[in-house]
Amino acid sequence: MTTLSTYVNWSEKILNEHLKTEPSWLATCSKVNRYTRAGKDGKFIICPKCHQGGFVFHFSWSALSCQHCDTMIEKNQWKVTG
């Protein structure tokens, strides 16, 4: 039985691999602003420093530490897909 966390980890890995091979994909991303909402399925956000990403399920934070490069990034610096 597949759990939500297993699916999130799997899809995060696939998306990060795609970011490494297709850097032009980053150009279509917009930055997080005060109107950005995650929705029930969450949003995939991308670090502006290392271009790796992860899923978030809410935006009630002012800064977030990147899980990949350990850099503290302000909310409005993150890129969001879709």
C-alpha positions in Angstrom: 0.0 0.0 0.0 1.4 3.3 -1.1 1.2 6.2 1.4 1.1 9.9 0.6 4.6 10.5 2.0 6.0 7.7 -0.2 4.4 9.3 -3.3 5.6 12.8 -2.3 9.2 11.5 -1.9 9.1 9.6 -5.2 7.7 12.5 -7.2 10.1 14.9 -5.5 13.0 12.8 -6.7 11.7 12.6 -10.3 11.1 16.4 -10.4 14.6 17.1 -9.1 16.2 14.8 -11.7 14.2 16.7 -14.4 15.4 20.0 -13.1 19.0 18.9 -13.5 18.4 17.8 -17.2 16.1 20.6 -18.3 17.3 24.0 -16.9 15.0 25.9 -19.3 12.1 24.6 -17.3 13.0 27.0 -14.6 12.2 30.0 -16.8 8.5 29.1 -16.7 8.3 29.2 -12.9 7.1 32.3 -11.0 8.1 33.5 -7.6 6.1 32.9 -4.5 4.1 36.0 -3.4 1.5 36.7 -0.8 -1.3 35.4 -2.9 0.3 32.0 -3.6 -1.7 29.1 -2.2 -0.7 25.4 -1.9 -4.1 23.8 -2.4 -5.0 20.3 -1.1 -2.2 18.6 -3.2 0.6 21.0 -2.3 2.9 22.9 -4.5 6.4 22.1 -5.7 8.8 25.0 -4.8 12.3 25.4 -6.2 15.3 26.8 -4.3 16.9 29.8 -6.2 20.4 28.8 -5.0 20.7 25.1 -5.8 17.7 24.7 -8.2 16.4 21.7 -6.2 12.9 21.5 -4.9 10.4 20.0 -2.5 6.7 20.0 -1.8 5.0 22.3 0.6 1.4 22.1 1.8 1.1 25.7 3.2 2.8 29.0 2.9 2.4 30.3 6.5 6.1 30.9 6.9 8.4 33.8 6.2 11.6 31.9 5.4 12.4 28.3 4.8 15.7 26.4 4.9 16.4 24.4 1.7 16.7 20.7 2.4 19.4 20.3 -0.3 21.8 23.2 0.2 20.9 24.2 3.8 20.5 27.8 2.9 17.8 30.0 4.6 15.7 31.5 1.8 13.0 34.2 2.2 9.5 33.2 1.1 9.4 35.7 -1.9 12.7 34.3 -3.3 11.4 30.7 -3.8 10.1 29.7 -7.3 6.8 27.8 -7.6 5.7 25.6 -10.5 2.3 26.0 -12.1 
